[in-house]
């Protein structure tokens, strides 16, 4: 079999990175919002329900990818 670019598990590594970033970014948007909006079009705080939903989806994706990588 031909060598694959960056290995056979590339899609799992990308899913782990994307899920982790989605989880961390949305969680940090809730925990530490910006001190003040930059202009009138930006919100003061991130929408709580949407941020929690996206953080949950990111966590599920990251855990799934990690479990797939560890299972072989």
C-alpha positions in Angstrom: 0.0 0.0 0.0 1.3 3.5 -0.8 2.4 5.8 2.0 -0.3 8.3 2.8 0.5 11.9 3.4 0.9 12.4 7.2 -0.2 8.9 8.0 -3.4 6.9 7.8 -5.0 8.6 10.8 -4.8 12.1 9.4 -8.6 12.6 9.5 -8.7 11.6 13.1 -5.9 14.0 14.1 -7.7 16.8 12.3 -11.0 15.9 14.0 -9.2 15.9 17.4 -7.7 19.3 16.7 -10.9 20.8 15.4 -13.0 19.4 18.2 -10.5 20.6 20.8 -10.4 24.0 19.4 -14.2 24.2 19.2 -14.5 23.1 22.8 -11.8 25.4 24.2 -12.8 28.5 22.2 -16.4 28.4 23.1 -15.7 27.6 26.7 -13.3 30.5 27.0 -15.8 32.8 25.3 -18.2 32.1 28.2 -15.6 32.1 31.1 -13.6 35.1 30.0 -15.6 37.5 27.7 -13.8 40.5 26.3 -13.5 43.4 28.7 -15.4 45.7 26.3 -17.0 45.4 22.9 -14.8 46.8 20.1 -17.7 48.5 18.3 -21.5 48.6 18.3 -21.9 45.5 16.2 -20.2 43.1 18.7 -22.0 41.5 21.6 -20.9 42.1 25.2 -21.0 38.4 26.0 -21.2 35.3 23.9 -24.7 33.7 23.6 -24.7 31.1 26.4 -26.9 28.4 24.9 -25.1 28.5 21.5 -21.7 28.5 23.1 -22.5 25.6 25.4 -23.9 23.6 22.4 -20.8 24.2 20.3 -18.5 23.4 23.2 -20.4 20.2 23.8 -20.2 19.3 20.1 -16.5 20.0 20.2 -16.0 17.8 23.2 -17.9 14.9 21.7 -15.8 15.2 18.5 -12.5 15.4 20.4 -13.3 12.4 22.6 -14.5 10.4 19.7 -11.4 11.1 17.7 -9.2 10.3 20.7 -11.0 7.1 21.4 -10.6 6.1 17.7 -6.9 6.9 17.7 -6.3 4.9 20.9 -8.4 1.9 19.7 -6.1 1.6 16.8 
